[in-house]
Amino acid sequence: MDVFDLFRLAFKALLARKTRSVLTILGITIGAAVIMGLIASSGGLTAGISAQVDKIGANVVIVRAGSSNFLSGSTSSYQLSTQDLSALSSISHVVQVAPYYQKPVTISVGGQSVSGTLIGIDSSVLPTIFKGLSLSEGTFPNSFDPTSAAIGNSIAYPVSSTGAGSQLVGLNQAVSMKIGAGTTSLTFLVKGIFGAYGSALFSNVDESVFVSFQAAQLLLRTPYFSAIYVIVDSADNISSVQSSIQTIYGSDVSVISAGAIASSISAITGQLSVFLGSIGGVSLFVAAIMTANTMFVSVMERTKEIGVLKAIGFRKSQILSMFLSECVVTGIIGGICGTLLGYVLSFILGGALSFGPGRGGGASSPVFSLGLIVFSLFFPIGVSVLAGLYPAWRASRMSPITALKYE
Amino acid sequence: MTLQKTELTPAAKNLPGTAPAIETVNVTKIYNVGSTDYPALRGVSLKIERGELTSIVGPSGSGKSTLLNIIGALDRPTSGRVKIDGVDLRKLSDDQLARIRNRKIGFVYQSFNLIARLSALENVEMPLMPRKIVQRVRHARAMKLLDAVGLGRKGGKRPTELSGGEQQRVAVARALVTEPEIVIADEPTGNLDSKTTREVLHYMNEVNRTTGTTFVIVTHNPEVSDTTRRIISIRDGAIEKDQRLQRLDSF
């Protein structure tokens, strides 16, 4: 009796009780799919958030008005203005301070309105703050030019529902926008177009219109900045700078660094993964109980058959392996179906679990590690075999005459 | 049903001086029901030589099935000694007993005991599976046996698609596929009509004659015991009569 014999017999046995086999396999499939789907999508969420956090330079600290946690808005009436720039510059290890403006705008592109962000910032700090961001066409407008802008990739090349779009806005063309819900209208000449970048922590770069800091100040007519980027000489000194700022301002501002966000996010998503993984674990455990139950019933029903097998000379180990191979087959089918279903599920969940600014900007695509796939394929087999072990062992230990007499 | 002599190897089973096929010495079997002991066998000693065709008869509860289980290496006696083909079963483990059953004994039952989800051919093949015999060879041997019992064309049928007589012929083929020393049949014709009974008996007789396989048949049916050359009567757990009859092999 070789592996092929065992598998062939197992298939026939499972086919002989189709409904029960399908239900057992379904139980295992759901268990495996839930584990796969939840872990892959929460891994995707983590990776998506990390990617956004990573785009902010490791030596950059963001100072925003108000003592707030970074997810909810400001709760303080304190406003950041020019005087804060000198206060922040005087802190040791601080290399440069870059105030910036950020306003939600409605941009008219090709007859359609899309929401975006107007960002006013000194172009020289852009590469430090948004790592890897560069212009793919044109140049950044001059510092005091209030009529020119550089635009994010998605504004120039809108992504339509049918896929990547063609160019709607080119260099030296005009883009018009309204600020917020108001009526103030602005029009800029496009001088530069950024390469596709994605979202950084607070800014969806691809859907932003960049002007110089001075131009934004002029156009928005406010002395108060949205935030100040503080660039530190080295990532090692981030925490000392952070505590210095906190000492000066107390609860008037919140200080955020990429590293701090990264560590708090990884703590949250780590717990999320454990939590979601345990939900999957519970469903697989339930599937294991189902499998054990099915196997017990199957062994009982086939008591007479076991007697016949014993009479014609099957050894204990052979009867044990016959029943266990039914579990293995159940587990293999459940594992494969579960992995496939989990793959689909993780995209559905990935769409639901999103983080970050912009339309679709934060939707996470699930992360499938080789380990996860191997786990989701083989763990159900292990669970199924473990569940069938005791019933199969009982079958193998039956006395041949008792089994033969069973009706 | 015809059997060609080349189909089954007539093993050198009748060599003089070799051990009897089955030998029991003072075998007892006591069942414990609650606190009372119920003796099913009270000291049975018998020898069945190689190539004998023996029936065991007796009323219900006489202990004949218990005896059959013990000489079939399915059950162990409470005391006494059982030898199959000269091998003392007392010292053997469960797995070694399974090996003895697989190598030396074929079983035929009243209720056929075929596996319903397997085809006739696969059922006949089953006893070859515990051995390391590849599927192709198993198929060939099982097919030969099915041919021999006249069911060569029905190998693909499930037991439920066969008549009772056909099912029993499949069961006989299964018992013989391992070329056993001994075939043990427990009421093999109990579920068959008289015509089919005669067919099955005829076939077993023919196998016995051509291959020298030892047959032990437990039966209620005088029509069955009349075809055997030796009749052992059991009553109350002991041998009451042991008759050897001179018959012409006319059946």
Interface residues (C-beta under 8 A of the other chain):
Chain A: M1 D2 F4 D5 K12 A13 L15 A16 K304 E305 G307 V308 L309 K310 A311 I312 G313 F314 R315 K316 S317 Q318 S399 P400 I401 L404
Chain B: N69 G72 L74 D75 D94 D95 A98 R99 I100 R101 N102 R103 G106 F107 Y109 N113 I115 A116 R117 L118 M126 P127 M129 P130 K132 Q135 R174 T178
